[in-house]
């Protein structure tokens, strides 16, 4: 997959989720996390918004939450889904106080 466009990989990942091809979902999540870290960070909002619409993107959700916990300033808290916001607040490693999160949301 060396020459593959990460957008294409991401689109196939979403299609695999819709078609319930869990092995492909797992493989493509791992591929993106291991090989496309910069691309994920560059397109963070798109990826974040998409992956939290589905339940099986656990690896990517965890990876995105790790990024948010280390670099909370990269995120527009008002755009977070309820599921994403709850997941973020439950984390113990967030480099931001909970009150600051709530201030951004409000």
C-alpha positions in Angstrom: 0.0 0.0 0.0 3.0 2.3 -0.3 1.5 4.4 -3.2 -2.0 4.5 -1.9 -3.7 7.8 -1.1 -4.7 7.9 2.6 -8.0 9.4 1.6 -8.8 6.3 -0.5 -7.8 4.1 2.5 -10.0 6.0 4.8 -12.9 5.8 2.3 -12.5 2.0 2.0 -12.4 1.8 5.8 -15.7 3.6 6.1 -17.2 1.3 3.3 -15.8 -1.8 5.1 -17.6 -0.6 8.3 -20.9 -0.1 6.5 -20.6 -3.6 4.9 -19.6 -5.0 8.3 -16.2 -6.4 7.1 -14.6 -6.2 10.5 -11.2 -7.8 9.5 -10.8 -5.1 6.9 -11.8 -2.4 9.3 -9.2 -3.7 11.8 -6.5 -3.9 9.2 -7.1 -0.5 7.8 -7.3 1.2 11.2 -3.9 -0.3 12.1 -2.5 0.7 8.7 -3.6 4.3 9.1 -2.3 4.6 12.6 1.1 3.0 11.8 1.7 4.5 8.4 -0.3 7.7 8.1 0.2 9.5 11.4 1.0 12.9 9.7 -2.0 12.5 7.4 -4.3 11.8 10.4 -3.1 14.9 12.2 -3.4 17.1 9.0 -7.0 15.9 8.5 -7.9 15.5 12.1 -11.3 17.1 12.1 -12.6 15.0 9.2 -11.3 11.8 10.7 -12.4 12.6 14.2 -15.9 13.6 13.1 -16.3 10.5 10.9 -14.9 7.8 13.2 -17.1 8.7 16.1 -20.2 8.1 13.9 -19.3 4.3 14.0 -18.8 1.9 16.9 -16.1 -0.3 15.5 -13.4 2.3 14.9 -12.1 1.7 18.4 -8.4 1.9 17.5 -8.8 5.1 15.6 -11.0 6.6 18.3 -8.3 5.7 20.9 -5.6 7.2 18.7 -7.5 10.4 18.2 -8.2 10.7 21.9 -4.5 10.2 22.5 -3.8 13.1 20.2 -6.4 15.3 21.9 -5.1 14.5 25.3 -1.6 15.6 24.4 -2.6 18.5 22.2 -6.1 19.7 23.3 -5.6 23.0 21.5 -5.9 21.2 18.2 -9.6 20.6 18.8 -12.7 22.8 18.5 -14.6 21.5 21.5 -17.9 22.9 20.3 -17.8 20.5 17.3 -17.4 17.4 19.4 -20.2 14.8 19.4 -21.7 13.8 22.7 -19.9 10.4 22.6 -16.6 12.0 21.8 -16.9 14.7 24.6 -17.8 12.1 27.2 -14.9 9.9 26.1 -12.6 12.8 26.4 -13.7 13.9 29.8 -13.4 10.3 31.2 -9.7 10.2 30.3 -7.1 10.7 33.1 -4.3 11.8 30.8 -5.9 14.9 29.3 -3.4 17.8 29.4 -6.2 20.2 30.2 -8.4 20.8 33.3 -12.1 19.7 33.0 -13.2 23.1 33.9 -11.3 24.5 30.9 -13.0 21.9 28.6 -16.4 23.0 29.9 -15.5 26.7 29.3 -14.6 25.9 25.7 -17.9 24.0 25.2 -20.0 26.7 26.7 
